[in-house]
């Protein structure tokens, strides 16, 4: 646990007793007040605890943010020390925990606080609406006090619930040094924004570092994988992306729902959630003359909040985006060059709705090959043939039944 947080708790434990002993009821009450009490009671307790430890008893933006950062850091320390299988699935790949990222995450969680000298009233309002930090503080305290928690199935593993996802699907040759743009705080930040059903596992789908710079390859590895997190790094080192809440399919229409969001991870951490103004959440298309060819999230044609062109290596982020609130341009420049792209499928394994269509042609099942043909301008001569095959197959089946 971070020393500053330990000191804060220590001041509470020994407030009415010698420092050689801790009263049992006071030890237990800290857990109850921070993890079990109603939200408004938690708020008052956190504020009073921070004020007691603050200079001149005045709560400030800086000591509030420092508390948030220490909770985040201590949570990761406890999961590391206890060798939690979920965090370990990322750490063994060489994914780092940079200190500056802990600060960025704390700043992001505290972004609605006004930077004033005495912000007690604002802290109370902030704590009441910042569900991300409430979840973090509660989970941290359960591990700190070794309190039993619900066991969750992370893919094939059963482990105590935590706010990290199990990392799966990384190729064997990258099991110790995986070339990812993500850090551990990035994963925690994004995972706590996902719907609860999507938080238990992330499955690696695509990376330019692993699969090369190919839109056809990207297409073949993300279609029919379910909801996904897409992470982009541009040549100016900005890191950003989006959560696509629905399965990717190629077509002329927008898909998705209000669970979708855009995000920035560097130079700052922030999230842009749905405004409800329109449903332009996710779009994927290729080989069209009158429609954009590529992958887009938010905004409108030619003015996407995030756009990756089918001519791989190019993209753009619009200066405004009506689909997502608190939006500001994610990339360093409006039109950017791609440095790398990563895609992770999240939540349970995706199951196709049409399970009886086992007679699909190789042309349809190999989306990557199809995309490469279309991007090269080749005609797919077998298009439209399946309807005839299906009709003939059903006719023969009915004849057998008769």
Secondary structure, DSSP 8 states (H G I E B T S, - for coil): --HHHHHHHHHHHTTTS-TT---HHHHHHHHIIIIIS-HHHHHHHHHHHHHHHSGGG---HHHHHHHHHHHHHHHHHHHHHTT-HHHHHHHTTT----HHHHHHHHHHHTTTS---S--HHHHHHHHHH-HHHHHHHHHHHHHHTT----EEEETTEEEE--SS-EEE---GGGSSS---S--HHHHHHHHTTS-GGGSSEEEEEEEHHHH-S-HHHHHHHHBTS-SEEEEEEETT--EEEEEE-S-B--SSS-B--TT-EEEEEESS-EEEEB-SS----BEEE-S-SSS--EEEEEEETTEEEEEEESSTTEEE--S--TTBTT----SSSSEEEEEEEEEEEESS----S-TT-TT--HHHH-HHHHHHHHHTT---TTTTHHHHHHHHHHHHHHHHH-
